[in-house]
Amino acid sequence: MTKKVKFVIGGAQKCGMSVLSVSLRAHPEIFIPAQKELH
């Protein structure tokens, strides 16, 4: 069974995405990649 993406959050420079990433990383059911910007 593979895990599927349920949502994606996009953002722009200087819009607080780092703070959101840190906050979401604390949740046990949410996976945040180690590499912040995936291309």
N, CA and C atoms as an extended XYZ file, in Angstrom:
117
Properties=species:S:1:pos:R:3:atomname:S:1:resname:S:1:resid:I:1 pbc="F F F"
N         0.843       -1.179        0.000 N   MET     1
C         0.000        0.000        0.000 CA  MET     1
C         0.890        1.244        0.000 C   MET     1
N         0.667        2.111       -0.947 N   THR     2
C         1.445        3.349       -0.997 CA  THR     2
C         0.639        4.501       -0.414 C   THR     2
N         1.360        5.430        0.183 N   LYS     3
C         0.702        6.604        0.742 CA  LYS     3
C         0.463        7.609       -0.370 C   LYS     3
N        -0.670        8.269       -0.330 N   LYS     4
C        -1.007        9.258       -1.342 CA  LYS     4
C        -0.975       10.652       -0.726 C   LYS     4
N        -0.640       11.614       -1.539 N   VAL     5
C        -0.621       13.005       -1.091 CA  VAL     5
C        -2.053       13.472       -0.895 C   VAL     5
N        -2.351       14.018        0.270 N   LYS     6
C        -3.699       14.510        0.550 CA  LYS     6
C        -3.812       16.006        0.354 C   LYS     6
N        -2.688       16.720        0.495 N   PHE     7
C        -2.699       18.149        0.236 CA  PHE     7
C        -1.291       18.641       -0.024 C   PHE     7
N        -1.185       19.748       -0.716 N   VAL     8
C         0.085       20.394       -1.015 CA  VAL     8
C        -0.071       21.864       -0.672 C   VAL     8
N         0.933       22.417       -0.030 N   ILE     9
C         0.910       23.843        0.306 CA  ILE     9
C         2.009       24.522       -0.494 C   ILE     9
N         1.643       25.533       -1.243 N   GLY    10
C         2.608       26.316       -2.001 CA  GLY    10
C         2.732       27.697       -1.396 C   GLY    10
N         3.858       28.332       -1.621 N   GLY    11
C         4.040       29.670       -1.065 CA  GLY    11
C         5.065       30.452       -1.859 C   GLY    11
N         5.205       31.685       -1.502 N   ALA    12
C         6.164       32.574       -2.151 CA  ALA    12
C         7.238       32.963       -1.143 C   ALA    12
N         8.271       33.619       -1.616 N   GLN    13
C         9.338       34.069       -0.729 CA  GLN    13
C         8.794       35.081        0.281 C   GLN    13
N         9.297       34.980        1.496 N   LYS    14
C         8.963       35.919        2.580 CA  LYS    14
C         7.483       35.924        2.949 C   LYS    14
N         6.836       34.741        2.899 N   CYS    15
C         5.415       34.705        3.239 CA  CYS    15
C         5.118       33.822        4.446 C   CYS    15
N         6.149       33.389        5.185 N   GLY    16
C         5.917       32.623        6.395 CA  GLY    16
C         5.849       31.127        6.212 C   GLY    16
N         6.299       30.607        5.094 N   MET    17
C         6.226       29.168        4.861 CA  MET    17
C         7.142       28.390        5.810 C   MET    17
N         8.248       28.982        6.226 N   SER    18
C         9.151       28.297        7.158 CA  SER    18
C         8.469       28.071        8.499 C   SER    18
N         7.743       29.054        8.975 N   VAL    19
C         7.022       28.921       10.240 CA  VAL    19
C         5.932       27.859       10.104 C   VAL    19
N         5.222       27.868        8.997 N   LEU    20
C         4.188       26.853        8.763 CA  LEU    20
C         4.808       25.463        8.709 C   LEU    20
N         5.941       25.333        8.053 N   SER    21
C         6.623       24.051        7.949 CA  SER    21
C         7.029       23.519        9.325 C   SER    21
N         7.592       24.367       10.147 N   VAL    22
C         8.000       23.962       11.495 CA  VAL    22
C         6.783       23.544       12.318 C   VAL    22
N         5.702       24.281       12.194 N   SER    23
C         4.484       23.960       12.946 CA  SER    23
C         3.898       22.629       12.505 C   SER    23
N         3.834       22.385       11.205 N   LEU    24
C         3.283       21.131       10.693 CA  LEU    24
C         4.183       19.942       11.013 C   LEU    24
N         5.493       20.163       11.058 N   ARG    25
C         6.441       19.089       11.353 CA  ARG    25
C         6.198       18.501       12.747 C   ARG    25
N         5.644       19.286       13.652 N   ALA    26
C         5.383       18.821       15.019 CA  ALA    26
C         4.205       17.839       15.081 C   ALA    26
N         3.371       17.794       14.058 N   HIS    27
C         2.205       16.910       14.053 CA  HIS    27
C         2.646       15.490       13.687 C   HIS    27
N         2.236       14.493       14.462 N   PRO    28
C         2.709       13.122       14.212 CA  PRO    28
C         2.183       12.482       12.928 C   PRO    28
N         1.099       12.965       12.358 N   GLU    29
C         0.530       12.355       11.156 CA  GLU    29
C         0.873       13.109        9.874 C   GLU    29
N         1.719       14.123        9.981 N   ILE    30
C         2.087       14.911        8.802 CA  ILE    30
C         3.564       14.724        8.525 C   ILE    30
N         3.896       14.401        7.274 N   PHE    31
C         5.284       14.228        6.857 CA  PHE    31
C         5.746       15.481        6.122 C   PHE    31
N         6.834       16.041        6.571 N   ILE    32
C         7.458       17.185        5.899 CA  ILE    32
C         8.833       16.713        5.436 C   ILE    32
N         9.146       16.824        4.137 N   PRO    33
C        10.465       16.388        3.655 CA  PRO    33
C        11.587       17.189        4.306 C   PRO    33
N        12.749       16.561        4.451 N   ALA    34
C        13.914       17.241        5.027 CA  ALA    34
C        14.350       18.402        4.129 C   ALA    34
N        14.284       18.195        2.827 N   GLN    35
C        14.639       19.244        1.869 CA  GLN    35
C        13.426       20.146        1.717 C   GLN    35
N        13.612       21.430        2.021 N   LYS    36
C        12.460       22.344        2.055 CA  LYS    36
C        11.864       22.624        0.681 C   LYS    36
N        12.703       22.785       -0.326 N   GLU    37
C        12.197       23.114       -1.671 CA  GLU    37
C        12.378       21.919       -2.587 C   GLU    37
N        11.288       21.310       -2.982 N   LEU    38
C        11.332       20.171       -3.903 CA  LEU    38
C        10.998       20.672       -5.299 C   LEU    38
N        11.839       20.344       -6.263 N   HIS    39
C        11.620       20.799       -7.645 CA  HIS    39
C        11.271       19.625       -8.519 C   HIS    39
